[in-house]
Amino acid sequence: MDRLSGRWPVPVRFVPLAVVLIGVCFDLLTPVDYHGGPLLAVACVAAGATLSFGSTLLLSAVSLGAMVGLTVWHGSFGHVLGAAEIANVFLAGLIGLGVNRLIDRYGRSLATVRTVAEAAQRAILPTPPERMGPLDIAVRYRAAQSEARIGGDVYAVEDTPFGTRLLIGDVRGKGLGAVGAVSVLLGAFREAAEWAADLPELAERLEHSLIREGVRRAGEDQTEGFTTALLAEFSADCRTLRLLNRGHPAPYLLVGGTVSALDAAEPDLPLGMGGLNGSRSAPDAHPLPPGGTLLLVTDGVTEARDKAGVFYDPVVRLAGRGPFQGPREVIDALVCDVEEWSGGRGTDDMAVLAVSYH
């Protein structure tokens, strides 16, 4: 983890000081022809990359003082060799401070860009109402730390004659191309959700809109573009939940302290690739108990990894932590746990949509 995120593990922050101690011991315990000055110089530069400006300044001063003390101990203070060693450590301290300033400046710029990216994403994807009938709704979007670009995550909630319908998806790519596809998908969903008789028909309308946009734009989007999507529909009485998964991570149902993945009985291809299988998958129906929460996520959650490279599993990590008091509390717990699991090393955008039935 680099210092741009401000999340260096605590042991790493002690490395520069450890290098100083090793350099001093090396200088004192080895023959006179061997010197610890290079290690003291390395410690100054390492401090600039891992510590705050004040800590870097302090460690550089300690390194310089140690170097002066060593030259006095060896009797080379005031001689050319001793002066050169002191100058090297002093120069390394200046370099460390310069590196520290550059990292801080770039880190602030990256944080600003990430903030703008998240604001732009929220402008494209307006926050849905917090309540629709007996349903409580909450959403969260987090831009990838490594890229700070507007991504292709999309979510929407519509109150329709057929019940409340939800969409969460992930458009392939990033930048302006992804923004265009997100806009098309979102507009198509808001329109088709009002009159499509069922979820398969709704998925067909979304796919048709994306393909038409790909043909219009031509190039890569026409031949390789696709979008993973999950469509959900709460019946009018909110007792039945219907799901249609088009290549997206499975949703989760939280009831009390239990968490279960609602895997598709017949997995289907992402939007834009439906013509390859020539069939139309049927939606899966699930009972929705009062107090249950439906949790929909993008792959920024399911593909988050820990230090060992193990993927994050909401079923394991959230089990036993309920009952949660509404969808916002579910999202707060999930996002914090993903951050802890990955150590803040998220490389993809993360969108989360949670709906609770009361």
C-alpha positions in Angstrom: 0.0 0.0 0.0 1.5 3.4 -1.0 1.4 6.5 1.3 -1.1 8.2 -1.1 -3.9 6.5 0.7 -2.5 7.2 4.1 -2.8 3.5 5.1 0.7 2.3 5.5 0.6 -0.5 8.1 2.1 0.5 11.4 5.1 -1.9 11.2 6.2 -0.3 7.9 6.4 3.1 9.5 9.1 1.9 11.8 11.3 0.6 9.0 13.2 3.9 8.5 14.1 4.0 12.2 15.1 0.4 12.2 17.4 1.1 9.2 19.0 3.9 11.2 19.7 1.6 14.1 21.0 -1.1 11.8 23.3 1.5 10.1 24.7 2.7 13.4 25.3 -0.9 14.7 26.8 -1.9 11.4 29.2 1.1 11.5 30.2 0.4 15.1 30.6 -3.4 15.0 32.4 -3.8 11.7 36.0 -3.0 10.7 36.8 0.6 10.0 36.7 0.2 6.3 33.0 -0.5 6.4 30.6 2.4 6.9 26.9 2.7 7.9 26.4 6.0 6.2 24.7 4.6 3.1 22.1 2.9 5.4 21.4 6.2 7.1 20.9 7.9 3.7 18.5 5.1 2.7 16.5 5.6 5.9 16.0 9.3 5.1 14.6 8.6 1.7 12.5 5.7 2.9 11.0 8.0 5.6 10.0 10.5 2.9 7.9 7.8 1.2 6.3 6.4 4.3 6.1 9.0 7.0 4.6 12.5 7.5 6.7 15.6 6.7 7.3 16.2 10.4 8.4 12.6 11.1 10.6 12.6 8.0 12.3 15.8 9.2 12.8 14.3 12.7 14.2 11.1 11.3 16.5 13.0 8.9 17.8 15.0 11.8 18.4 11.9 13.9 20.2 10.3 10.9 22.4 13.3 10.5 23.2 13.5 14.2 24.1 9.8 14.2 26.4 10.3 11.2 28.1 13.2 12.9 28.5 11.1 16.1 30.0 8.2 14.1 32.5 10.5 12.4 33.5 11.9 15.8 33.8 8.3 17.2 36.1 7.2 14.3 38.1 10.4 14.4 37.2 11.4 10.9 35.2 14.5 11.8 36.7 17.5 10.1 38.4 15.4 7.5 37.4 14.9 3.8 35.9 11.4 4.3 33.9 12.4 7.4 32.6 15.6 5.7 31.6 13.6 2.6 29.6 11.1 4.7 27.8 13.8 6.6 27.0 15.6 3.3 25.6 12.4 1.8 23.2 11.9 4.8 22.3 15.6 4.7 21.5 15.4 1.0 19.5 12.2 1.5 17.5 14.0 4.1 16.7 16.8 1.6 15.7 14.3 -1.0 13.5 12.5 1.5 11.7 15.8 2.4 11.3 16.5 -1.3 9.8 13.1 -2.0 7.5 13.6 0.9 6.2 16.9 -0.5 5.7 15.4 -3.9 3.7 12.5 -2.6 1.6 14.7 -0.4 0.8 17.0 -3.4 0.0 14.1 -5.7 -2.1 12.5 -2.9 -4.2 15.6 -2.4 -4.7 15.9 -6.2 -5.8 12.2 -6.4 -8.2 12.7 -3.5 -9.7 15.7 -5.3 -10.1 13.8 -8.5 -11.7 10.9 -6.7 -14.1 13.3 -5.0 -15.0 14.8 -8.4 -15.4 11.3 -9.9 -17.8 10.3 -7.1 -19.8 13.5 -7.4 -20.1 13.0 -11.2 -21.2 9.5 -10.6 -23.9 10.6 -8.2 -25.0 13.3 -10.7 -25.4 10.6 -13.4 -27.1 8.2 -10.9 -29.4 10.2 -8.7 -30.0 8.8 -5.2 -33.3 7.0 -5.2 -36.0 7.9 -2.6 -35.3 6.4 0.9 -38.7 4.9 1.0 -41.2 3.4 -1.5 -44.3 2.0 0.2 -43.1 -0.6 2.8 -39.6 -0.7 1.3 -36.7 1.2 2.8 -33.9 1.9 0.3 -30.2 2.9 0.6 -27.4 3.2 -1.9 -23.6 3.8 -1.7 -21.0 4.4 -4.4 -17.3 4.4 -3.9 -14.8 5.2 -6.6 -11.7 3.0 -7.1 -8.7 4.3 -5.2 -6.3 3.3 -7.8 -7.9 5.1 -10.7 -10.2 7.8 -9.5 -12.1 7.7 -12.8 -15.8 7.7 -13.4 -16.7 4.0 -13.8 -19.5 2.0 -15.2 -21.4 1.0 -12.1 -25.1 1.7 -12.5 -28.1 1.4 -10.2 -31.8 2.5 -10.3 -35.1 2.0 -8.5 -38.5 2.5 -10.1 -42.0 2.3 -8.7 -44.1 0.7 -11.5 -47.5 -0.8 -12.0 -45.9 -4.3 -11.6 -44.2 -3.5 -8.3 -40.9 -1.9 -7.3 -38.2 -2.7 -9.8 -34.5 -2.5 -9.2 -31.4 -2.5 -11.5 -27.8 -2.8 -10.6 -25.1 -3.4 -13.2 -21.6 -2.9 -14.3 -20.8 -1.5 -17.8 -17.6 -2.7 -19.3 -14.9 0.0 -19.4 -14.3 3.4 -17.7 -14.3 7.0 -18.6 -16.6 8.8 -21.1 -17.4 5.6 -23.0 -18.7 4.0 -19.8 -20.6 7.2 -18.9 -22.4 7.1 -22.2 -23.4 3.4 -21.8 -24.6 4.1 -18.2 -26.7 6.9 -19.4 -28.3 4.8 -22.1 -28.9 1.9 -19.8 -30.4 4.1 -17.1 -32.7 5.9 -19.5 -33.8 2.6 -21.0 -34.5 1.1 -17.6 -36.6 4.1 -16.4 -38.7 3.9 -19.6 -39.1 0.2 -20.1 -39.7 -0.6 -16.4 -43.0 1.2 -16.6 -44.5 -1.1 -19.3 -42.4 -4.3 -19.7 -44.7 -7.1 -18.5 -42.0 -9.1 -16.8 -38.3 -9.1 -16.1 -37.2 -11.1 -19.2 -39.0 -8.5 -21.4 -37.4 -5.7 -19.5 -33.9 -7.3 -20.0 -34.6 -7.6 -23.7 -35.4 -3.9 -23.9 -32.2 -3.0 -22.0 -30.1 -5.2 -24.2 -31.7 -3.8 -27.4 -30.9 -0.2 -26.3 -27.3 -1.1 -25.5 -26.8 -2.9 -28.8 -28.4 0.0 -30.7 -26.0 2.4 -28.9 -23.1 0.2 -29.7 -23.9 0.2 -33.4 -24.4 3.9 -33.4 -21.0 4.5 -31.8 -19.3 1.6 -33.7 -15.8 0.6 -32.9 -15.0 -1.5 -29.8 -18.4 -1.0 -28.2 -20.1 -2.7 -31.2 -18.1 -5.9 -31.1 -16.9 -6.3 -27.5 -19.2 -4.2 -25.3 -21.3 -5.9 -22.6 -22.9 -5.1 -19.3 -23.5 -7.4 -16.3 -26.9 -6.6 -14.8 -29.2 -7.8 -12.1 -32.9 -7.0 -12.3 -35.1 -7.4 -9.2 -38.9 -7.0 -8.8 -40.9 -6.7 -5.6 -44.5 -7.8 -6.0 -47.2 -5.3 -5.2 -47.6 -6.8 -1.7 -43.8 -7.1 -1.3 -44.1 -10.7 -0.3 -42.5 -12.1 -3.4 -39.1 -11.2 -4.8 -38.3 -12.0 -8.5 -34.7 -11.9 -9.8 -33.2 -12.1 -13.2 -29.4 -12.3 -13.3 -27.5 -11.4 -16.5 -23.9 -12.3 -15.6 -23.8 -10.1 -12.4 -22.7 -11.1 -8.9 -25.5 -12.8 -7.0 -27.5 -10.7 -4.5 -27.8 -11.5 -0.9 -30.8 -11.9 1.5 -30.3 -10.9 5.1 -32.8 -12.1 7.6 -31.9 -11.6 11.3 -28.3 -12.8 11.6 -28.4 -15.0 8.6 -27.0 -14.2 5.1 -27.7 -16.2 2.0 -26.7 -15.8 -1.6 -29.6 -15.9 -4.1 -27.8 -17.6 -6.9 -29.6 -17.9 -10.3 -31.1 -21.3 -11.1 -30.2 -20.7 -14.8 -27.2 -18.4 -15.1 -27.5 -16.1 -18.2 -25.0 -14.1 -20.2 -24.5 -10.4 -19.7 -26.5 -7.8 -21.6 -25.1 -7.4 -25.1 -24.3 -11.1 -25.4 -27.8 -12.6 -25.1 -27.9 -13.5 -28.7 -25.2 -16.1 -28.2 -27.4 -18.6 -26.3 -30.7 -18.0 -28.2 -32.8 -18.7 -25.1 -34.7 -16.6 -22.6 -34.1 -17.3 -19.0 -36.9 -17.3 -16.5 -36.7 -15.2 -13.4 -36.2 -16.8 -10.0 -38.9 -16.2 -7.3 -38.1 -16.0 -3.6 -40.3 -15.3 -0.6 -39.5 -12.1 1.2 -40.0 -12.2 4.9 -40.8 -9.0 6.9 -37.6 -7.5 8.2 -35.6 -9.1 5.3 -33.0 -7.0 3.4 -32.0 -7.5 -0.2 -28.4 -6.6 -0.8 -27.2 -6.0 -4.4 -23.5 -5.3 -5.1 -21.1 -4.9 -7.9 -17.8 -6.8 -8.3 -15.9 -4.1 -6.4 -17.3 -5.9 -3.4 -17.0 -9.6 -4.4 -13.6 -9.2 -6.0 -12.0 -7.3 -3.1 -9.0 -9.4 -1.8 -7.1 -9.6 1.4 -3.3 -9.8 1.7 -3.4 -13.5 0.9 -5.4 -12.9 -2.3 -8.7 -14.4 -0.9 -11.9 -12.9 -2.3 -14.3 -11.2 0.0 -17.4 -13.2 0.8 -20.4 -11.3 2.2 -22.1 -14.6 3.3 -19.2 -15.4 5.6 -18.3 -11.9 6.7 -21.8 -10.6 7.5 -23.2 -13.7 9.0 -24.1 -13.3 12.7 -23.8 -9.5 12.7 -27.5 -8.8 12.4 -30.2 -8.0 12.8 -29.5 -4.6 11.1 -31.7 -1.6 11.6 -32.5 -0.8 8.0 -30.6 -0.8 4.7 -28.3 2.0 5.6 -26.8 0.1 8.5 -26.3 -2.9 6.3 -24.4 -0.8 3.8 -22.3 0.8 6.5 -21.3 -2.5 7.9 -20.5 -4.0 4.4 -18.4 -1.0 3.2 -16.4 -0.8 6.4 -15.8 -4.6 6.4 -14.7 -4.6 2.7 -12.3 -1.7 3.5 -10.9 -3.7 6.4 -10.7 -6.9 4.4 -8.8 -5.3 1.5 -6.7 -2.9 3.5 -8.0 -0.1 1.3 -6.5 -1.6 -1.8 -9.7 -1.5 -3.8 -9.0 -1.5 -7.6 -12.5 -1.3 -8.8 -15.5 0.9 -8.2 -18.0 -0.3 -5.6 -21.7 0.2 -5.8 -24.1 -1.2 -3.2 -27.9 -1.1 -3.2 -29.9 -2.4 -0.2 -33.7 -2.7 0.2 -35.5 -3.7 3.4 -39.1 -4.8 3.7 -40.9 -3.7 6.9 
